[in-house]
């Protein structure tokens, strides 16, 4: 059984890659300030990363407007009415 590694706050600031390597190797690291433990760094383990669900905009628009098609002339009128509004 291995002992827990310790790193001071100063060492954490100046040698972070070294401390991070210890954590990535599976070791717990105690962070100390003035020789007193103030925090523990532990490996996160295998936490599966989920991709956020993306909304289905096409289905949403189809649900709102159905199969309605706006003609080019009607769209030009809408755009000319709102020109400079935003």
C-alpha positions in Angstrom: 0.0 0.0 0.0 1.4 3.4 -1.0 1.4 6.5 1.1 -0.6 9.5 -0.1 1.6 12.1 -1.8 1.6 15.7 -0.6 2.1 18.9 -2.4 2.1 22.4 -1.0 0.0 25.2 -2.6 3.2 26.7 -3.9 4.3 23.5 -5.4 0.9 23.1 -7.0 1.2 26.5 -8.6 4.8 26.0 -9.8 4.8 22.3 -10.7 1.2 21.6 -11.6 2.1 19.2 -14.5 4.1 17.0 -12.1 1.2 16.9 -9.5 -1.3 16.3 -12.3 0.8 13.3 -13.5 0.6 11.8 -9.9 -3.2 12.1 -10.0 -3.4 10.7 -13.6 -1.3 7.8 -12.3 -4.1 7.0 -9.8 -2.6 8.5 -6.7 -4.3 10.7 -4.2 -2.5 14.0 -3.5 -3.0 16.0 -0.3 -2.6 19.7 -0.8 -1.1 21.5 2.2 -0.8 25.1 3.3 1.7 25.7 6.2 2.0 22.0 6.7 -1.8 21.5 7.2 -3.9 19.6 4.7 -6.4 21.9 3.1 -7.6 19.7 0.2 -7.3 16.3 -1.4 -7.0 15.7 -5.1 -8.3 12.3 -6.2 -8.5 10.7 -9.6 -11.9 11.1 -11.2 -12.1 7.6 -12.4 -13.9 6.5 -15.6 -16.7 9.0 -15.8 -18.5 8.5 -19.1 -18.9 11.8 -21.0 -22.4 12.2 -22.4 -23.0 14.3 -25.4 -25.8 16.8 -24.8 -29.0 16.0 -26.7 -29.3 18.3 -29.7 -32.8 19.6 -30.4 -34.5 18.5 -33.6 -35.2 21.9 -35.2 -36.6 20.4 -38.4 -39.2 18.4 -36.4 -40.1 21.4 -34.3 -40.6 23.6 -37.4 -42.7 20.9 -39.0 -44.8 20.6 -35.9 -45.4 24.4 -35.8 -45.9 25.1 -39.5 -46.7 21.7 -41.1 -46.1 21.6 -44.8 -46.8 25.2 -45.3 -44.5 26.8 -48.0 -44.0 30.6 -48.1 -43.7 32.0 -51.6 -40.8 34.2 -52.6 -43.0 37.2 -53.1 -44.5 36.8 -49.7 -41.1 36.5 -48.1 -39.8 39.6 -49.9 -42.8 41.5 -48.6 -42.1 40.3 -45.0 -38.4 41.2 -45.3 -39.2 44.7 -46.8 -41.7 45.4 -44.0 -39.1 44.6 -41.3 -36.1 46.2 -43.0 -34.2 48.3 -40.5 -36.3 47.1 -37.6 -33.6 45.0 -36.0 
